[in-house]
Amino acid sequence: MMNETIAALFVLFGVTVLALAYVLRPLWEDRSRGEAPARPALQAQYERVLGMLRDLETDWRTGKIPDEDYHELRRRYLEEGAALLRALQEEGEKETIDWKARVEAAVQARRAQLRRKGP
């Protein structure tokens, strides 16, 4: 009876540890990727800012937002959108550079392979 209880506690502990590892894994992976958000996340943020700008424009045109607030919010949203667009372009340049490096490495590897085979 005592051995069964201890075995059940070990099994329960093991299942709990596995469940926690499964649930917390995305948090560990995000930190290991570095500080820069991934391209899809940047794209989603950029689209969110564009939507906010459209909504702001609509609210201002319908008189829901005073001119002073509209101009300040518009300036903030435009700055945020510009920063996100720059980050997207930088992320795209990184991907392009990485892609070019991969292609170049593959070409060099193929040339070396052909040289070893001979004519």
C-alpha positions as CSV (number, residue, x, y, z in Angstrom):
1,M,0.0,0.0,0.0
2,M,2.8,2.4,0.9
3,N,4.8,1.5,-2.2
4,E,1.7,2.2,-4.4
5,T,1.3,5.6,-2.9
6,I,4.9,6.5,-3.4
7,A,4.8,5.3,-7.0
8,A,1.6,7.3,-7.7
9,L,3.2,10.4,-6.3
10,F,6.3,9.9,-8.5
11,V,4.0,9.5,-11.6
12,L,2.0,12.5,-10.6
13,F,5.2,14.5,-10.1
14,G,6.6,13.4,-13.5
15,V,3.3,14.3,-15.3
16,T,3.3,17.7,-13.6
17,V,6.9,18.4,-14.7
18,L,6.2,17.4,-18.3
19,A,3.0,19.5,-18.4
20,L,4.8,22.5,-17.1
21,A,7.7,22.1,-19.6
22,Y,5.1,21.8,-22.4
23,V,3.3,25.0,-21.3
24,L,6.4,27.1,-20.6
25,R,8.4,26.0,-23.7
26,P,7.2,29.0,-25.8
27,L,8.5,31.4,-23.2
28,W,11.9,29.8,-23.3
29,E,12.0,29.7,-27.1
30,D,11.1,33.4,-27.5
31,R,14.0,34.4,-25.2
32,S,16.4,32.2,-27.1
33,R,15.6,33.8,-30.4
34,G,17.0,37.1,-29.4
35,E,15.5,40.5,-28.8
36,A,14.2,41.3,-32.3
37,P,10.7,40.1,-33.0
38,A,10.2,37.8,-35.9
39,R,9.0,39.1,-39.3
40,P,5.4,37.9,-38.9
41,A,5.2,39.7,-35.5
42,L,6.5,42.9,-37.0
43,Q,4.1,42.6,-39.9
44,A,1.2,42.1,-37.6
45,Q,2.2,45.2,-35.5
46,Y,2.6,47.3,-38.6
47,E,-0.9,46.3,-39.9
48,R,-2.3,47.0,-36.4
49,V,-0.8,50.5,-36.6
50,L,-2.3,51.1,-40.1
51,G,-5.7,50.0,-38.8
52,M,-5.3,52.4,-35.9
53,L,-4.5,55.2,-38.3
54,R,-7.6,54.4,-40.4
55,D,-9.8,54.4,-37.3
56,L,-8.3,57.6,-36.1
57,E,-9.0,59.3,-39.4
58,T,-12.6,58.1,-39.4
59,D,-13.1,59.2,-35.8
60,W,-11.7,62.6,-36.6
61,R,-13.8,63.1,-39.7
62,T,-16.9,62.2,-37.8
63,G,-16.1,64.6,-35.0
64,K,-15.4,62.1,-32.3
65,I,-11.9,63.3,-31.7
66,P,-10.8,67.0,-31.3
67,D,-8.2,68.4,-33.7
68,E,-5.4,68.7,-31.0
69,D,-5.8,65.0,-30.0
70,Y,-6.0,63.9,-33.7
71,H,-2.8,65.6,-34.7
72,E,-0.9,64.2,-31.6
73,L,-2.2,60.7,-32.1
74,R,-1.6,60.8,-35.8
75,R,2.0,61.9,-35.2
76,R,2.6,59.0,-32.7
77,Y,1.0,56.4,-34.9
78,L,3.0,57.6,-38.0
79,E,6.3,57.4,-36.0
80,E,5.5,53.9,-34.7
81,G,4.5,52.8,-38.2
82,A,7.7,54.2,-39.7
83,A,9.8,52.5,-37.0
84,L,8.1,49.2,-37.7
85,L,8.5,49.6,-41.5
86,R,12.2,50.2,-41.0
87,A,12.5,47.1,-38.8
88,L,10.6,45.1,-41.4
89,Q,13.0,46.3,-44.1
90,E,16.0,45.5,-41.9
91,E,14.6,42.1,-41.2
92,G,14.1,41.6,-45.0
93,E,17.7,42.6,-45.7
94,K,18.9,40.1,-43.1
95,E,16.9,37.4,-44.7
96,T,18.2,38.4,-48.2
97,I,21.8,38.4,-46.9
98,D,21.4,35.1,-45.3
99,W,19.8,33.6,-48.4
100,K,22.5,34.9,-50.6
101,A,25.1,33.5,-48.2
102,R,23.4,30.1,-48.3
103,V,23.2,30.1,-52.1
104,E,26.9,31.1,-52.3
105,A,27.9,28.3,-49.9
106,A,25.9,25.8,-51.9
107,V,27.5,26.9,-55.1
108,Q,31.0,26.7,-53.5
109,A,30.2,23.2,-52.1
110,R,29.0,22.0,-55.5
111,R,32.2,23.4,-57.3
112,A,34.4,21.7,-54.7
113,Q,32.5,18.4,-55.3
114,L,32.9,18.7,-59.0
115,R,36.6,19.4,-58.7
116,R,37.1,16.3,-56.6
117,K,35.3,14.2,-59.2
118,G,37.5,15.6,-61.9
119,P,36.7,15.9,-65.7
